[in-house]
Structures are given as C-alpha cells and as structure tokens.
Amino acid sequence: MVQEQLAPTKYDPIDRQEALMLYRDIVLGRTFEDMCAQMYYRGKMFGFVHLYNGQEAVSTGFIKQLRPDDYVTSTYRDHVHALSKGVPPRAVMAELFGKATGCSKGRGGSMHLFSAEHNLLGGFAFIGEGIPIALGAAFAAKYRGTDQVSVCFFGDGTTNNGQFFECLNMAVLWKLPILFVVENNLWSIGMQHHRASSVTDIYRKADAFDMPGYLVDGMDTLECRQAAIKAIKRARAGEGPTLLECSTYRFRGHSLADPDELRDPKEKEFWRKQDPIPKLTKFIQEQGLASAAELKLIEQEIRAEVEDAVQFGEDSPEPPVDELYRFQFAEDE
Ligand SMILES: Cc1ncc(C[n+]2csc(CCOP(=O)(O)OP(=O)(O)O)c2C)c(N)n1
C-alpha cells in the first residue's frame, strides 16, 4: 500500500510526488544516455560524445531543487544536466543528430547544448569555460535584484584551472548567488586526480576564499538534494556562494571513443556497486512512497519517451546550407 505521508528520514521531508519526480529524472538520464551509446555506434552522431552514466545523482539531486528561472552551466558531459533542467528529450536528441529542431538548432551538437528558454547557458567543450559564464549570470541576478541562483557543474580536473580560482574569489568578494558543483569522478581522461592535484580534497580549496566547502556523496541522490537545499537557500538569501565536491564515478570511458583500458577493473566494480539508481529505488520502496510496479511503469514510460526522441531526431530536417552563418549572433534569431 503506497503511503501519501512524508517519509521520515535524515533528509528534509520528501513526499511521494517529489520522490517520483526524482526517480523519473534519474531514470530518464540513464535511459537517454544508454540510447545515445547505441545511436553513436550506429553512426547517428558526429564528433565526441561524453556520457554521464554513474553520475546522475548529482544532476537530479541539484538541478531538481532549482526553479525554472535559475541558471545552469555544464561541460561537454552535458546531456543529463540539460534534461534535468527541463530541456525536452526530443530537443536534446535532435541536437545530437545535428538536426535543425535541436536545442542549439543543430549547430552545437553533444558538447554545446543550450536553451535560453530553460536558462541552460551551455555545455562548454573547453574545461572551466562554464564557470565564468555562471558567475556572470549570478552577478546579473544580484545586479537586477532578482533572487535567481546560478549553478555550474564541472569535473575534478577543472579545479586546477585558473578560471576556477578567479571565479571563487569574485563570488565571495561580491557575495554572489552561485553554487560551484564539482563532480569528482577521480579521473580527467586518463589522469588520476591524486596525480594531478596538490590538494586532493577539492572542497578544502574553498578555505582559501573563506567560502563554505562541503564533501557530498555524489552517488546518493538524496544527499545531493540535501546539499543543494542548503546551498541554494544560502545563495537565495544573499549569503553568497558554496563549493560542493561530489564524489562520484563515470561508468563508461571518458568519451564513447575511449576504450577505457586504463582504469582498474576492481575500481570500476567497486563504484558500480554504488549505482545511484538502485539506491534511490530502495529508499522509495522502503519508505513506502511507491510500489515496485509503479516504478516499473515509470521506466516503461521513460523508455517510450526516449524512443520517441530518437524518432523525432530521425524525422527532423538538417539545418539548410544557406543558413550556415545564421545564429552566430543573438540578433540572428
Ligand atoms: C581548456 C582545456 N584544456 C584541455 C582540454 C582537454 N580536456 C578535455 S576533457 C579533459 C579532462 C577534464 O577532466 P574533468 O574536469 O575531471 O572532467 P570529467 O571529464 O572527469 O567530467 C581535458 C583536459 C579542454 N577541453 N579544455
């Protein structure tokens, strides 16, 4: 029997509606990207495609606590962030197919998803590029006197990049409403985090700027949600930025072109057991928020939605060649 009551947990109360919304989002991220892998190997996508399998708890946990008018920036590993932010699967898949109906009108592809409508300010191929953009959005929100919040996602490797430090400094100096969310998956392509960073605890880098920094279990959706609730509240109240290091792992190679031969199979096996989806499933069922049959139904609906996105992408037209130079500037809209 499914209970409508709030689940009593160590987290902020979570009701059935929110639990199912989180479940739907995390399953969409996984299902969509498993389909991306199939489509990539069938030659439907061009260039590099970086999947997010394993890291979904971070996207679901943080982005689902945001309002539609809050801002997000991402990296080249951006499909799932875009979906969590509300960009329709059809628009993301069509973009991956390079079609005119894609969210970046077929001009961006996998690494450059963008949606002004959803305040998704971009996936960025150059590491660290999303950080100053998110900082600018946070500054604009403060300048305009709105209570919007800006969140940037990036990897552990990026925290040795200059823009990271410059932006942390400015964010504290100007008390900007921003969350710096590091997805520490332990690897930067083939470089292990501990071999590249003099300080391996990334959250401690916040100390240098007198900013709160937290370590978060990035394989646990509800822990990410809890960290998001706290940091977003702080940002909206005008109390300034937070650095959140989410420990996580990618289940696939760096990109779909990477044979993933460098990582120890034992390490991969260890992290596979931390898969955030069964963890969330178990929580929902144990708390009596939904039955196994209801969750199955959601999975089926998501599968149908992803198949529909593929069909839409296939049926959509290519951007016309005579529009090659269109959309380079905002006024081309
Ligand atoms: C400015 C810049 N330098 C180098 C690269 C090449 N590069 C692509 S991915 C990557 C590793 C980034 O690792 P991390 O930030 O940990 O993100 P992850 O891939 O683990 O999500 C590098 C160095 C780049 N894209 N941009």
The ligand as an SDF file (V2000), in Angstrom:
LIG
                    3D

 26 27  0  0  0  0  0  0  0  0999 V2000
   40.9630   24.4130  -21.5770 C   0  0  0  0  0  0  0  0  0  0  0  0
   41.0330   22.9600  -21.9320 C   0  0  0  0  0  0  0  0  0  0  0  0
   42.1940   22.2950  -21.7930 N   0  0  0  0  0  0  0  0  0  0  0  0
   42.2650   20.9740  -22.0990 C   0  0  0  0  0  0  0  0  0  0  0  0
   41.1540   20.3090  -22.5530 C   0  0  0  0  0  0  0  0  0  0  0  0
   41.2460   18.8220  -22.8930 C   0  0  0  0  0  0  0  0  0  0  0  0
   40.4140   18.0660  -21.9790 N   0  0  0  0  0  0  0  0  0  0  0  0
   39.2370   17.5450  -22.3840 C   0  0  0  0  0  0  0  0  0  0  0  0
   38.4850   16.7090  -21.1750 S   0  0  0  0  0  0  0  0  0  0  0  0
   39.7200   16.9940  -20.0800 C   0  0  0  0  0  0  0  0  0  0  0  0
   39.6750   16.4220  -18.6970 C   0  0  0  0  0  0  0  0  0  0  0  0
   38.7250   17.1100  -17.7820 C   0  0  0  0  0  0  0  0  0  0  0  0
   38.5090   16.3440  -16.6390 O   0  0  0  0  0  0  0  0  0  0  0  0
   37.4610   16.7430  -15.5460 P   0  0  0  0  0  0  0  0  0  0  0  0
   37.4090   18.2300  -15.3910 O   0  0  0  0  0  0  0  0  0  0  0  0
   37.7800   15.9670  -14.3350 O   0  0  0  0  0  0  0  0  0  0  0  0
   36.0520   16.3120  -16.1500 O   0  0  0  0  0  0  0  0  0  0  0  0
   35.4510   14.8690  -16.4890 P   0  0  0  0  0  0  0  0  0  0  0  0
   35.8080   14.5450  -17.8900 O   0  0  0  0  0  0  0  0  0  0  0  0
   36.0100   13.9110  -15.4960 O   0  0  0  0  0  0  0  0  0  0  0  0
   33.9830   15.0340  -16.3700 O   0  0  0  0  0  0  0  0  0  0  0  0
   40.7300   17.7440  -20.6840 C   0  0  0  0  0  0  0  0  0  0  0  0
   41.9560   18.1730  -20.0010 C   0  0  0  0  0  0  0  0  0  0  0  0
   39.9700   21.0440  -22.7020 C   0  0  0  0  0  0  0  0  0  0  0  0
   38.8450   20.5010  -23.1300 N   0  0  0  0  0  0  0  0  0  0  0  0
   39.9150   22.3550  -22.3820 N   0  0  0  0  0  0  0  0  0  0  0  0
  1  2  1  0
  2  3  1  0
  2 26  2  0
  3  4  2  0
  4  5  1  0
  5  6  1  0
  5 24  2  0
  6  7  1  0
  7  8  2  0
  7 22  1  0
  8  9  1  0
  9 10  1  0
 10 11  1  0
 10 22  2  0
 11 12  1  0
 12 13  1  0
 13 14  1  0
 14 15  2  0
 14 16  1  0
 14 17  1  0
 17 18  1  0
 18 19  2  0
 18 20  1  0
 18 21  1  0
 22 23  1  0
 24 25  1  0
 24 26  1  0
M  CHG  1   7   1
M  END
$$$$
